[in-house]
Amino acid sequence: MQALRGAGDVQWSLAGANLRPDMTDVLTALRAQEGAYTLETVSPAGEYRYERIDAIQEVLSYVPGQTATVARGADPATRIISFTVTEAGYYLNHEHQLDLSYPDLVVDLECARRGQLRAEGSTIYGAMTAILRARMAAKAGPVTLLNCDNLRHNGERFRAGLLEFIEYAGDAPLLAWTKANTVSPNTMVDRITPRPPADLRGRVRHATGWDDTVPVTAESFIQWVIEDDFIAGRPAWERVGVELVQSVQPYEEAKIRILNASHSCIAWAGTLCGLQYIHEGVRTPVIRQMAYDYVTNDAIPCLSQAGNASPIDLPAYRDVVLERFSNPAIRDTNQRVAADGFSKIPGFIAPTIRERLAVHANIDSVAMLPALFLAVLQRWHAGQLSYTYQDQSMNPVVAHAICAAADPVEALCADRILWGDIAGDARLTGAVRRAARQVAQLQAVA
């Protein structure tokens, strides 16, 4: 959006909000700067650039009940509602249906049945239902619901979850209106954006003279692929490098299996070796080789099946990804990337293992990833992890039970939440067991 505004197209602007009360300080600071902030980008060669971003023209403060956010979403001028949700924030089970064992989801449903939005925090479904209900009442017209996150088939799966939520809430008129007046294109967005380090504000002030209280740092690389399916118009993003395509699937599969899964591999391995940052792991030969072998031996064969060639040069993409991860200026932490393993295993890793097993292929390289995760989980279980592990999908009771089992590898591989229909497969268990022995050697050397 910023690039479009820079090119003179100011027809569209952004309004920003948060559904939970965990970023109040950031929103307050952003409001004080009238929505503007500084973006620092760093190339793998160490080239720094600074840009003032002013595309956010409105910052909505978080207040219980989200009245301002609902009102903005219901305004006829709002044509696209975009959002970023973690994999766990979709509350989907392994069959891609809403998992009503989550208390947050149940509370939101109870509120939705009463025509309300939960006062403190909200799931994406509760918030979107409230917005669409208000939009329908205001006769504000159709709107595009645009995911910007890592979930595979994100638009389709969000839409299915949303319609299921509205149906559970018992609002038949809203269900019909939503089906007729919204679309949810799949997207793939790719840019490494770590948590802002403590020295970023000083760095920006030194380089630009701007005393920015909420600067953002990111790599110079960016890719955004969107299915061109909008119901109420859209910005001319194709003018500024966005790829508008008929199907995003090959792009998202390449990103999830090559970038996201290897990112987790490096974070888990780096954690076990006592490293703090992703670039340190990529620059450790044994860890880089693990990621390289996984992509080469397992991910690329799945993405380049006969008769269904990928539009992407997959070996080149692999090499670019590893180069991006090696950027020391990004200082992306293992703690950030290692999080949410209980959603990343089924989302990023299990599909590759399932497809390789289906053709009776060797899975030793990809099996290293769950073996690494298990070793990290065992350190968490023992209270020996060097950082606070965060995992929205993890049931701590289940996770502790896996680690405390007589055979933790067997317990991990038997978990249906992680593996679905291949849970307990002897080939999976055997490969992860072999990988676990290699992980033990890695930890011994570290």
C-alpha positions as CSV (number, residue, x, y, z in Angstrom):
1,M,0.0,0.0,0.0
2,Q,2.9,2.4,0.8
3,A,4.4,1.8,-2.6
4,L,1.1,2.6,-4.3
5,R,0.8,5.8,-2.3
6,G,4.4,6.7,-3.2
7,A,3.4,6.2,-6.9
8,G,0.6,8.8,-6.5
9,D,-2.3,6.4,-6.0
10,V,-3.9,7.5,-2.8
11,Q,-7.4,6.1,-3.3
12,W,-6.8,3.5,-0.7
13,S,-5.5,3.7,2.9
14,L,-5.3,1.5,6.0
15,A,-7.0,1.5,9.3
16,G,-5.3,-0.6,12.0
17,A,-6.7,-2.4,15.0
18,N,-5.9,-5.3,17.3
19,L,-8.4,-7.9,18.6
20,R,-6.7,-8.5,21.9
21,P,-5.4,-6.2,24.6
22,D,-1.8,-7.3,24.2
23,M,-0.5,-4.4,22.1
24,T,-2.1,-1.4,23.8
25,D,1.2,0.3,24.2
26,V,2.1,-0.1,20.5
27,L,-1.3,1.2,19.4
28,T,-1.1,4.2,21.7
29,A,2.4,5.0,20.4
30,L,1.2,4.6,16.8
31,R,-1.8,6.9,17.4
32,A,0.6,9.5,18.8
33,Q,2.5,9.4,15.5
34,E,-0.7,9.6,13.5
35,G,-0.2,6.1,12.2
36,A,3.3,6.7,10.7
37,Y,6.3,4.6,11.6
38,T,9.8,3.9,10.2
39,L,10.5,0.7,8.4
40,E,14.2,-0.5,8.4
41,T,15.1,-3.1,5.8
42,V,18.3,-5.0,5.7
43,S,19.7,-7.0,2.7
44,P,21.8,-10.2,3.2
45,A,24.7,-8.0,2.0
46,G,24.2,-5.7,5.0
47,E,22.6,-2.8,3.1
48,Y,20.3,-0.7,5.3
49,R,17.4,1.4,4.1
50,Y,14.9,3.5,6.0
51,E,11.4,4.4,4.8
52,R,8.7,6.4,6.5
53,I,5.4,4.5,6.3
54,D,2.3,6.6,6.4
55,A,-0.3,4.3,4.7
56,I,-2.0,3.7,8.0
57,Q,-4.4,6.7,8.2
58,E,-6.3,5.6,11.2
59,V,-5.3,3.7,14.3
60,L,-8.2,2.2,16.4
61,S,-7.5,2.0,20.1
62,Y,-8.3,-1.3,21.8
63,V,-11.3,-1.0,24.0
64,P,-13.5,-3.8,25.5
65,G,-16.2,-4.7,23.0
66,Q,-14.3,-3.4,20.0
67,T,-16.9,-0.8,19.1
68,A,-14.6,1.3,17.0
69,T,-13.3,-1.7,15.1
70,V,-16.8,-3.0,14.4
71,A,-17.9,0.4,13.3
72,R,-15.0,0.7,10.9
73,G,-15.6,-2.7,9.5
74,A,-19.3,-1.9,9.0
75,D,-18.6,1.4,7.2
76,P,-19.4,1.3,3.4
77,A,-16.1,2.9,2.7
78,T,-14.4,-0.3,4.0
79,R,-13.9,-2.6,1.0
80,I,-11.3,-5.1,2.3
81,I,-10.9,-6.4,5.8
82,S,-7.4,-7.9,6.1
83,F,-6.0,-9.8,9.1
84,T,-3.1,-11.8,10.3
85,V,-3.7,-14.8,12.5
86,T,-1.3,-17.4,13.8
87,E,-1.9,-21.0,12.8
88,A,-3.3,-21.8,16.3
89,G,-5.6,-18.8,16.1
90,Y,-7.9,-20.6,13.6
91,Y,-9.0,-23.1,16.2
92,L,-9.2,-25.9,13.6
93,N,-8.9,-29.6,14.3
94,H,-7.0,-32.0,12.0
95,E,-10.1,-32.3,9.8
96,H,-10.1,-28.5,9.3
97,Q,-13.3,-28.0,11.3
98,L,-13.7,-25.7,14.3
99,D,-12.4,-27.4,17.5
100,L,-14.9,-26.5,20.2
101,S,-12.6,-27.8,22.9
102,Y,-11.1,-24.3,23.0
103,P,-12.6,-22.2,25.8
104,D,-12.1,-18.9,23.8
105,L,-14.1,-20.2,20.9
106,V,-16.9,-21.5,23.2
107,V,-17.1,-18.1,25.0
108,D,-17.2,-16.2,21.7
109,L,-20.0,-18.5,20.4
110,E,-22.1,-17.9,23.5
111,C,-21.6,-14.1,23.0
112,A,-22.5,-14.4,19.3
113,R,-25.7,-16.2,20.1
114,R,-26.7,-13.2,22.2
115,G,-25.7,-10.8,19.4
116,Q,-22.6,-9.6,21.4
117,L,-18.8,-9.5,21.1
118,R,-16.8,-10.7,24.0
119,A,-15.7,-7.7,26.1
120,E,-12.0,-8.8,26.6
121,G,-10.3,-10.1,23.6
122,S,-11.9,-12.1,20.8
123,T,-11.2,-14.9,18.3
124,I,-11.1,-13.9,14.7
125,Y,-14.5,-15.6,14.2
126,G,-16.2,-13.7,17.0
127,A,-14.8,-10.4,15.8
128,M,-15.7,-11.0,12.2
129,T,-19.2,-12.2,13.0
130,A,-19.8,-8.9,14.9
131,I,-18.4,-6.8,12.1
132,L,-20.4,-8.6,9.4
133,R,-23.6,-8.5,11.5
134,A,-23.2,-4.7,11.8
135,R,-22.4,-4.4,8.1
136,M,-25.5,-6.3,7.1
137,A,-27.6,-4.2,9.4
138,A,-26.1,-1.0,7.9
139,K,-26.6,-2.3,4.3
140,A,-23.0,-1.4,3.8
141,G,-22.5,-3.8,0.9
142,P,-20.1,-6.6,0.1
143,V,-16.6,-6.9,1.5
144,T,-13.5,-9.0,0.8
145,L,-12.0,-10.8,3.8
146,L,-8.2,-11.1,3.1
147,N,-5.9,-13.4,5.1
148,C,-2.3,-12.4,5.4
149,D,-0.7,-15.3,7.3
150,N,0.9,-18.7,7.0
151,L,-2.1,-21.1,7.1
152,R,-2.2,-23.3,4.0
153,H,-5.4,-22.5,1.9
154,N,-5.9,-19.7,4.4
155,G,-8.8,-18.0,2.7
156,E,-10.7,-21.2,2.1
157,R,-10.1,-22.5,5.6
158,F,-10.9,-19.2,7.3
159,R,-14.1,-18.9,5.3
160,A,-15.2,-22.5,6.2
161,G,-14.5,-21.8,9.9
162,L,-16.4,-18.5,9.8
163,L,-19.5,-20.0,8.2
164,E,-19.4,-22.9,10.6
165,F,-19.1,-20.4,13.5
166,I,-22.1,-18.3,12.3
167,E,-24.1,-21.5,11.8
168,Y,-23.3,-22.6,15.3
169,A,-24.4,-19.2,16.5
170,G,-27.8,-19.8,15.0
171,D,-27.9,-16.7,12.8
172,A,-29.4,-17.9,9.5
173,P,-29.9,-14.5,8.0
174,L,-26.2,-13.5,8.6
175,L,-25.1,-16.9,7.2
176,A,-26.9,-16.3,4.0
177,W,-25.7,-12.7,3.8
178,T,-22.1,-13.7,4.4
179,K,-22.2,-16.3,1.7
180,A,-23.6,-13.8,-0.8
181,N,-21.6,-10.7,0.1
182,T,-18.1,-11.8,1.0
183,V,-15.2,-13.6,-0.6
184,S,-12.0,-14.9,1.0
185,P,-9.1,-15.2,-1.5
186,N,-6.1,-17.4,-0.6
187,T,-2.9,-15.5,-0.2
188,M,0.8,-16.1,0.4
189,V,2.8,-13.4,2.1
190,D,6.6,-13.7,2.7
191,R,8.8,-11.3,4.6
192,I,10.9,-12.1,7.7
193,T,9.9,-9.5,10.3
194,P,11.4,-10.2,13.7
195,R,10.4,-8.6,17.0
196,P,12.0,-5.1,17.1
197,P,15.2,-5.3,19.1
198,A,15.9,-2.9,21.9
199,D,18.4,-0.9,20.0
200,L,16.2,-0.3,16.9
201,R,14.9,3.0,18.1
202,G,18.4,4.4,18.6
203,R,19.5,3.0,15.2
204,V,16.6,4.7,13.4
205,R,17.2,8.0,15.2
206,H,21.0,7.9,14.4
207,A,20.3,7.1,10.7
208,T,17.3,9.4,10.0
209,G,16.9,11.8,12.9
210,W,13.4,10.5,13.5
211,D,12.7,9.6,17.1
212,D,10.3,6.8,16.3
213,T,8.8,4.9,19.3
214,V,7.4,2.1,17.2
215,P,9.9,1.3,14.4
216,V,9.8,-2.0,12.5
217,T,12.7,-3.9,11.1
218,A,12.5,-6.5,8.3
219,E,14.6,-8.2,5.6
220,S,14.7,-6.4,2.2
221,F,13.0,-9.4,0.5
222,I,9.2,-9.3,0.1
223,Q,6.8,-11.5,-1.8
224,W,3.0,-11.3,-1.8
225,V,0.8,-13.6,-4.0
226,I,-3.0,-13.2,-3.9
227,E,-5.7,-14.9,-5.8
228,D,-7.5,-12.2,-7.8
229,D,-10.9,-12.7,-6.3
230,F,-12.2,-9.4,-4.8
231,I,-15.9,-8.6,-4.5
232,A,-15.8,-4.8,-3.8
233,G,-12.7,-3.6,-5.7
234,R,-9.1,-3.6,-4.8
235,P,-5.9,-1.5,-5.0
236,A,-3.8,-1.8,-8.1
237,W,-1.3,-3.9,-6.3
238,E,0.1,-5.4,-9.5
239,R,1.7,-2.0,-10.2
240,V,4.0,-2.5,-7.2
241,G,5.1,-6.1,-7.5
242,V,2.2,-8.1,-6.0
243,E,1.5,-11.3,-7.9
244,L,-2.2,-11.5,-8.7
245,V,-2.9,-15.1,-9.7
246,Q,-5.7,-17.6,-10.4
247,S,-4.4,-20.1,-7.7
248,V,-1.9,-19.4,-5.0
249,Q,-1.5,-23.0,-4.1
250,P,2.0,-23.7,-5.7
251,Y,3.4,-20.6,-4.1
252,E,2.0,-21.2,-0.6
253,E,3.1,-24.9,-0.7
254,A,6.6,-23.8,-1.7
255,K,6.7,-21.3,1.1
256,I,5.2,-23.5,3.8
257,R,7.3,-26.6,3.0
258,I,10.6,-24.9,2.1
259,L,10.7,-21.7,4.1
260,N,8.4,-22.2,7.1
261,A,9.3,-25.8,7.8
262,S,13.1,-25.3,7.4
263,H,12.8,-22.1,9.5
264,S,11.4,-24.3,12.3
265,C,14.1,-26.9,11.7
266,I,16.8,-24.3,12.2
267,A,15.2,-22.7,15.2
268,W,14.7,-26.1,17.0
269,A,18.3,-27.2,16.2
270,G,19.8,-23.9,17.1
271,T,17.9,-24.0,20.5
272,L,19.4,-27.4,21.2
273,C,22.9,-26.1,20.3
274,G,22.6,-23.1,22.7
275,L,22.3,-20.5,19.9
276,Q,20.0,-17.5,20.2
277,Y,19.5,-16.4,16.6
278,I,18.4,-18.0,13.3
279,H,21.4,-16.7,11.4
280,E,23.8,-18.5,13.9
281,G,22.1,-21.8,13.1
282,V,22.2,-21.3,9.3
283,R,26.0,-20.6,9.7
284,T,26.5,-23.8,11.6
285,P,27.3,-26.4,9.0
286,V,25.5,-29.4,10.6
287,I,22.3,-27.4,11.1
288,R,22.3,-25.9,7.6
289,Q,22.8,-29.3,6.2
290,M,19.8,-30.6,8.0
291,A,17.6,-27.9,6.5
292,Y,19.2,-28.4,3.1
293,D,18.7,-32.2,3.1
294,Y,15.1,-31.9,4.2
295,V,14.2,-29.5,1.4
296,T,16.2,-31.4,-1.3
297,N,15.3,-34.9,-0.4
298,D,11.7,-34.5,0.7
299,A,10.1,-31.1,0.1
300,I,11.2,-30.6,-3.5
301,P,10.0,-34.1,-4.6
302,C,6.6,-33.4,-3.2
303,L,6.4,-30.0,-4.9
304,S,7.5,-31.2,-8.3
305,Q,5.5,-34.3,-9.0
306,A,5.3,-35.6,-12.5
307,G,2.5,-33.9,-14.4
308,N,2.2,-31.1,-11.8
309,A,5.3,-29.1,-12.2
310,S,5.8,-26.1,-10.0
311,P,6.0,-22.6,-11.6
312,I,8.8,-21.9,-9.2
313,D,12.5,-22.8,-9.6
314,L,12.5,-24.8,-6.3
315,P,16.3,-25.4,-5.9
316,A,16.9,-21.7,-6.5
317,Y,14.1,-20.8,-4.0
318,R,15.7,-23.1,-1.5
319,D,19.1,-21.4,-1.9
320,V,17.5,-17.9,-1.6
321,V,15.7,-18.9,1.6
322,L,18.9,-20.2,3.2
323,E,20.6,-17.0,2.2
324,R,17.8,-14.9,3.7
325,F,18.0,-16.9,6.9
326,S,21.8,-16.3,7.1
327,N,21.3,-12.5,7.3
328,P,22.9,-11.5,10.7
329,A,21.3,-8.1,10.7
330,I,17.8,-9.5,11.0
331,R,18.7,-11.1,14.4
332,D,15.5,-13.2,14.3
333,T,15.4,-15.3,17.5
334,N,15.1,-19.0,17.8
335,Q,12.5,-18.3,20.5
336,R,10.2,-16.6,18.1
337,V,10.5,-19.1,15.3
338,A,10.5,-22.2,17.5
339,A,7.1,-21.3,18.9
340,D,3.8,-23.1,18.2
341,G,5.2,-26.5,17.3
342,F,1.9,-28.2,18.0
343,S,0.4,-26.4,15.0
344,K,3.5,-26.3,12.9
345,I,4.0,-30.1,12.9
346,P,0.5,-30.8,11.4
347,G,0.6,-27.7,9.2
348,F,4.2,-27.6,7.9
349,I,5.6,-31.0,8.3
350,A,3.1,-33.8,8.4
351,P,1.8,-33.2,4.8
352,T,5.3,-33.9,3.4
353,I,5.7,-37.1,5.5
354,R,2.2,-38.3,4.5
355,E,2.9,-37.8,0.8
356,R,6.4,-39.4,1.0
357,L,5.0,-42.4,2.8
358,A,2.2,-42.7,0.2
359,V,4.8,-43.4,-2.5
360,H,6.9,-45.6,-0.1
361,A,9.8,-43.1,-0.2
362,N,12.5,-42.7,2.4
363,I,11.6,-40.0,5.1
364,D,14.8,-39.9,7.1
365,S,15.5,-36.2,6.2
366,V,12.1,-34.8,7.0
367,A,11.9,-37.0,10.2
368,M,14.7,-34.9,11.6
369,L,12.2,-32.0,12.1
370,P,9.8,-33.8,14.5
371,A,12.8,-35.3,16.3
372,L,14.3,-31.9,16.8
373,F,10.9,-30.6,18.1
374,L,10.6,-33.5,20.5
375,A,14.1,-32.7,21.9
376,V,13.1,-29.1,22.5
377,L,9.8,-30.2,24.1
378,Q,11.7,-32.6,26.4
379,R,13.9,-29.6,27.5
380,W,10.7,-27.6,28.2
381,H,9.2,-30.6,30.1
382,A,12.4,-30.7,32.3
383,G,12.4,-27.0,32.9
384,Q,15.7,-26.7,31.0
385,L,14.7,-24.6,28.0
386,S,16.7,-21.3,27.8
387,Y,13.6,-19.3,26.9
388,T,9.9,-19.2,27.6
389,Y,8.3,-21.5,25.0
390,Q,4.9,-20.3,23.6
391,D,2.5,-22.6,21.9
392,Q,-1.2,-21.7,21.5
393,S,-2.2,-25.2,20.3
394,M,-0.3,-27.1,23.0
395,N,-2.2,-28.9,25.7
396,P,0.4,-28.9,28.5
397,V,-1.0,-32.1,30.0
398,V,-0.6,-33.9,26.7
399,A,2.8,-32.4,26.0
400,H,4.1,-33.5,29.5
401,A,2.6,-36.9,29.0
402,I,4.5,-37.4,25.7
403,C,7.8,-36.4,27.3
404,A,7.2,-38.6,30.4
405,A,6.2,-41.7,28.4
406,A,8.3,-44.8,28.5
407,D,8.9,-44.2,24.8
408,P,8.6,-40.5,24.0
409,V,9.2,-41.0,20.3
410,E,6.4,-43.6,20.1
411,A,4.1,-41.3,22.1
412,L,4.8,-38.3,19.8
413,C,4.2,-40.3,16.7
414,A,1.0,-41.7,18.0
415,D,-0.6,-38.3,18.6
416,R,-3.5,-37.9,16.2
417,I,-3.7,-34.1,16.7
418,L,-0.2,-33.9,15.3
419,W,-0.3,-36.6,12.6
420,G,-4.0,-37.3,11.7
421,D,-4.3,-40.6,9.7
422,I,-0.6,-41.5,9.8
423,A,-0.4,-41.4,13.6
424,G,1.2,-44.5,14.9
425,D,2.5,-45.5,11.4
426,A,5.5,-47.8,12.1
427,R,7.5,-46.1,9.2
428,L,7.0,-42.7,10.8
429,T,8.0,-43.9,14.3
430,G,11.0,-45.7,13.0
431,A,12.3,-42.7,11.0
432,V,11.8,-40.3,13.9
433,R,13.5,-42.8,16.2
434,R,16.6,-42.9,13.9
435,A,16.5,-39.1,13.7
436,A,16.3,-38.8,17.5
437,R,19.6,-40.7,17.8
438,Q,21.2,-38.1,15.5
439,V,19.6,-35.3,17.5
440,A,21.1,-36.8,20.7
441,Q,24.5,-36.7,19.0
442,L,24.0,-33.0,18.0
443,Q,23.2,-32.1,21.6
444,A,26.2,-34.1,22.9
445,V,28.5,-32.1,20.6
446,A,26.8,-28.8,21.6
